[in-house]
């Protein structure tokens, strides 16, 4: 039933495939957007009152390491 699905392929087209101008941006967005969203949420959390800054930065550090290991340093398929 799902024999036509290629499970090993990425959901995003690889940068530079085809003649479309938006495709190189897909890879950049996939690499940068998680870090940008993490930084934004950390700044918002630190700006709001009543939060422990050390705990917030610790959790953000753990999340950044997780992103680094699962997205940035993950070997190519």
C-alpha positions in Angstrom: 0.0 0.0 0.0 2.8 2.4 0.8 5.4 0.9 -1.4 5.6 4.1 -3.5 6.7 6.2 -0.5 10.5 6.7 -0.3 11.0 6.8 3.4 14.7 7.6 3.2 14.1 10.9 1.4 13.9 14.3 3.1 10.6 16.2 3.2 12.4 19.3 1.8 13.9 19.4 -1.7 17.7 19.6 -1.6 19.2 23.0 -2.2 19.9 23.7 -5.8 17.6 21.1 -7.3 15.7 22.3 -10.3 15.5 25.7 -11.8 13.3 27.3 -9.1 14.7 30.2 -7.2 13.1 29.3 -3.8 14.7 25.9 -3.5 18.1 27.0 -2.1 16.2 28.9 0.6 14.5 25.7 1.8 17.7 24.2 3.1 18.7 27.4 4.8 15.3 27.8 6.5 15.4 24.2 7.6 18.8 24.7 9.3 18.2 28.2 10.8 14.6 28.4 11.8 14.7 26.0 14.8 17.6 28.1 16.3 15.8 31.4 15.6 12.6 30.1 17.3 14.6 28.8 20.3 16.3 32.2 20.7 13.0 34.1 20.4 11.3 31.9 22.9 14.3 32.2 25.3 14.3 36.0 25.0 10.5 36.2 25.6 10.8 33.9 28.6 13.7 35.9 30.1 11.8 39.1 29.5 8.7 38.0 31.4 8.8 38.3 35.1 8.7 35.5 37.6 11.0 33.1 35.9 14.3 31.8 37.1 16.9 33.0 34.5 19.3 30.2 35.3 16.7 27.5 34.8 15.5 29.2 31.6 19.0 29.4 30.2 19.7 25.8 31.3 16.7 24.5 29.4 17.5 26.6 26.4 21.0 25.2 26.4 19.8 21.6 26.5 17.4 22.4 23.7 20.2 24.0 21.6 22.4 20.9 22.1 19.5 18.7 21.1 19.0 20.8 17.9 22.7 20.7 17.2 22.9 16.9 17.5 19.6 16.1 15.7 19.7 18.7 12.9 23.1 20.3 12.3 25.5 17.4 13.0 23.2 14.6 11.8 24.9 12.7 8.9 23.6 13.0 5.4 21.4 10.3 4.2 
